[in-house]
């Protein structure tokens, strides 16, 4: 008889949510993580009273009532609203594209004027069969907005010209003919008061957790310890890349505490959309919790090429990688190991999607065990 019902490899959001759902059902879980801390990429660290998002900005938002109810069990959320600013060579624009953006770009004031200008721009760039991201984007929002607010940022993010990127990366670009700066349209939005690490810790309360444990280096130690393994790391790494490696984009962060500055940029997130600025955005962490803490902490976020051994952030979901992932998925199904989360499923997830996926997967697994 196994000691645990579930061994959950990964103490990030997916692993923590899955463990909580199982524990609430009376299941015995062990959660392990190769990092020395819980939280995965939503991990926050307090610096001079400021909760610093160590792996990039995370803003919780959802339209899913069940997910929102689950999230609120473990923290009170503040009323932070994500309002992103774009800096193009010193020109400041609002994101997503809204009336403030169009007024700054073209001098238009009314929605009717903005729509007319957008329609003119789209008509100039219209193509029935976009061959790449550049053609796709310009057909959606025209040349002016594309050149200033999309092209440079996107090419930095993905490390290649937009003409070499598939159009499906930008399936749609939200356009609002209102003066609404809220980046998200979801019903619920906010930041857990006290930071994400505290939120995850509360989610894992009463559940056995071991950090600093690399499962792939000590598999034998955990052999047969649980009825079911839930693995949230990279599916190709789990199999020793024997079918080939999946591809990712990575990130590099430069974080600085500035003691003599109370407000560095006046906003939590400023995107740098020109090509010459090497980073894609600057995050000023104190604004996520409305200016608490002495001084300020800022992070420059640099996109980076990825190689085996680097931290993977964004899956490159092109045809080659999706086909390879499918081969790994079939291999996993034949062996009975369950893969979850962003790396296990080779899919980009927002935080609410991560929780929803854990809920769905737990129901599937539980149903299969009945």
N, C-alpha and C positions, 0 to 999 in steps of 0.2 A: 504493500500500500504506500502511495506517495505521501511525502510530508506536506506538500502544498497542492492546492487545486490548480494554481497558476503561478508560473515563473514568468515575470514580466521584465523583459530586458529593455531598459530605457525608462528613466524617471522624468521624462518630459511631459508635456500636456496630454498626449495620447495615452502614455503608460499610466500616468496618475489618474486620469479619468476612468480608464478601463479598470484599474485596481479598485477605485472607489465604488464603481458599479458592482464589481464582484464581491467586495467586502460587505457592501450593504445587503447582499444576498446571502451572507453567511459563509462565503467562500474564503479559504485561507490563501493569502497571496504573499509572494516574496518579490520585491521590486529591486533590481540592481541597475547600476549605471556606471559606465567607465569614467565619467567625469567625477570630480570630487564634490559636486553639488547637485542638488535636484533642480528641476525646472527646464532642462534642455535649453532651447534657444529663447524661451521667455524669461530666463533667469535675470533677476535684477539684484543689484548690489548697492547698499547704501554708502554714499560718499558725502560726508559733511551734511547729513540730513536730506540728501537728494537721492531718490531711487533711480539708479542708472541702469538703463536697458543695455546689458552687456553685448547682446547679439543683434542690435538693430531695434528700431522703434516697433513696438507692439501696441496696437489699439484694439481693444475688444469691441466688436460690433456684430449684431445678428438680428435677423428677423424671426428666428426660431424661438418660440415661447418656451419649449422644453429645455433647450440649450441655455437660454437666459436664466431660467429657474435653477438649473443645475449650477451654473457659474456663480450665482448669488448666494448659494449655500455656504461658500467658503470665503467670502469677503464682501464687504460693502463697496459698491462701485461709485466713483465720483461722476460728475456730469461733464467730463472732458469731451469736447467735440473736435474732431480732426479737421483743421482748416490749414491746408498746405499752401505754401508760398513758393512760386517759381522765380528764380533769379537768372535772367538771361543777360549776361554781360552788363550787369548793373541795373537792368530794367526789371521791375517787379510786377509779376502777374499772379492772379488767383488761379488755383486748381481746386477741383476740376474746372473745365472750361465753362464759364458762366458769364453773366452780363458784365461783371467787373473786368474779366479777361477781354471781352470783345470791345468794351469801352477803351481800355488801354491800348489794344491792338489797332483799332480802326476809328475810334472816336464816336462810335454809335452809342445811342442812349436808350432807345426803345427796343423791345424784343422784335418788333417788325423790322426795324433797321438791321438788327443783328442777323435775323433769318435771311434777309435779302442778301447780305454780304456773304454769309455762309453758303447760300445756294450758288452765288456767282463763283466762289472759290471752288466748290465741289464740281461744278460744271466744267471748269477749266482743267481739272485733274481727273475727270471721270474716265474709268476704264471698266469694261464689263467683266474682265477676268484678271484681277490683280495677280501679278507674278511673284511679288515679294512684299515685305512689310512696308517699304516706302510707298509703293503704289496703293496698297491697302489703306494706309493711314491718310494719304492725301485725298483719296476718294471719299473718306469719311469727314475730314475737317479742313481740307484745302491746304494750300501751300504755306501761307503765312504762319498759321499756328503750328503746322508740322515742322517748319524750319526752325522756329524759335523755341518751341516747348516740347517737341517729341524727338526729333532726329538725334541731337547731341546726347541727350539723356539715354535714349534707347541704345545707341551705339556704344556708349560707355558701359552700360549695364550688361550687354551681351558680348562685348569684345569683338565686334565685327560690323562691317557696313550694313546699313538697313536694307540695301539692295540684295544682300546675301542672307537675310533673315526671312523665314517663312511668314506669310501674311497672317496665319492663324494666331500668332502671338498677340496681335491686336485685332481681335474679332469685332470689337466695337470700342468707340471712344465716347464716353458720356458727354453730352452737350446739354447745358441747362440755359434756357432763355429766361432765367430769373437771377436776381441778385442773392444767390444762396451759396455760401462758401463751405458748407458742410461737405466734406469729401465723400462721406458715405450716405446712402439713402436708407440704411437699416433703421428699424424701429428703436433698437436699443444700442447704446454706445457708452463707453466709459473705461476708466482705468481702476483696477482694484486698489483701494486705499491701503497703503502700507507696502505696495509693490507686488509683483507677480510671484516672487519667491515665497512670500508669506501665503499667498493664495494657493500655490501648489502644496506647500507644507500642510495647510489645513485640509486639502483634498486627500493627502496621504496620512492624515492623523489616524493612529491606531494600526497602521499597516507596516509590516516589517520592510525596511529599506536599507540597502547597503550601497554606498557610493565608493568610487575608486576601484570598481571591479570590472575588468574587461572580460566579458563572457567568452569572447572568441579565443582568449588566451588560457582559459581555464574551463573549457566545456566539460571535461571529464569530471570535474568536481561537482558539477550540477546535473550530471547524467541521472535521469530517473527521479530527480528530486520533486518533480511536479507532474501532474497529469497532462497539462497543456503548457506549451511555451508560446508566449506572445513576444515576438521580436520586432522592435521598432527601429533598429538600425538599418543600414544599407543592405538590401537583399542580395546584391551581387557580392558584397564583401563577405556575407555570411557563407556563401558558397565558394569562397576563395577565388572569385572572378573566373571560374572555370569555363563559363560560356562567353567571357569577355566582360569589360567594365562599362557600366552606364556612365553617362557624362553629366556634369553639373557646371554651374557657375558658382564661384566662391565670393567671399567678401573679406575685406581687411578693414579693421577699425583703428582709428587713432583718437584716443580719448584724453581730454585735458581738463583738469580742475583749475579754474581761474578765480583766485581768491578775491581779487579787487574789482570784480565785475559782477553786478547784480543781474544784469540782463544783457546777453551777448547779441541776440538777433531778434528778440521780440516775438518769437513763435517757436513752437516745438520742432517743426520740420520745415526746412527750406531746401528745395530741390535746385540744383545747379544744372541748367539745361543746355549750356553752351558746351562746345567740344573741347575747349582749351583747359577748363577747370578739371583736374584729374579725378576729383571725387564727385559722386552723384548727389550727395546731400549732406547737410549738417543738422544734427539732432541736438537740441538744447533740452536736457532731460527735466529740468525743474518745471517747465511749462506743462508737463503731463499732469502734475499735481498742483498747479496754480501757484508756482513761485515759492514753494517752501524750501528752506535750507539756506545756508550762508554761501555767498559767492555763486558760482555756476559751474556746471559740467557740460562740455560740448564734445560731440563725437563726429569726426569726419568719416564718411563711409565710402570706401573705395571698392569698386567691383574688381574681381581678380579671376584669372584663369584657374582652373581646378585640375589637380592631378591626384592620383591615389595617395592618401595620407593627409591631404588637406581637408578642411571642414567643408562639407557640401551644403549649399544653401538652396539653389534653384535648379531643379531638374531640367535638362534640355529635352523637352518632350517632342523631338522630331521623329520621323518615321523609323529611322534606324534604332533609336533608343527605345521607342515604344514597342517595337517588335522584339528587341532583346529582353525587355522587361517581361513581356508575355511569356517568353521561354522560361525565365526564372520563376514566374508565377505558376506555370504548369509543373515545374520541378517541385516547388513548395507544396502544391496541392497533393502531389503523389507521396510526399513524405510526412504530411500531417503537421508541419510547423505553420503557425499562423503569423503572418506579417501584417503590421499595422502602422499607421502614421505616415508622415511625409516621406521618409526614407524607405520604409518597408513597402509602401505602395507606389513609390516613384511618382509622386503627384504633389503639386503645390497645394497646400491647405491654408486657409485663414484659420484663426483659432476656433471660431465657432464650428467650422467644417470639421476640424480635428475632433472636437467633442462629439459632434453628431456622428462621425465615423466610428468613434469608440462605442457609442450607444448602439449603433447598428450592428457592429461586429460582435459585441457582447451578446446581443439578442440572437444572432445567428449561431454563435458557438454554443450558447446555453440551450438553444433549440435542438442542436445536433446531439447534445449530451442527454437529452431526456429520453 
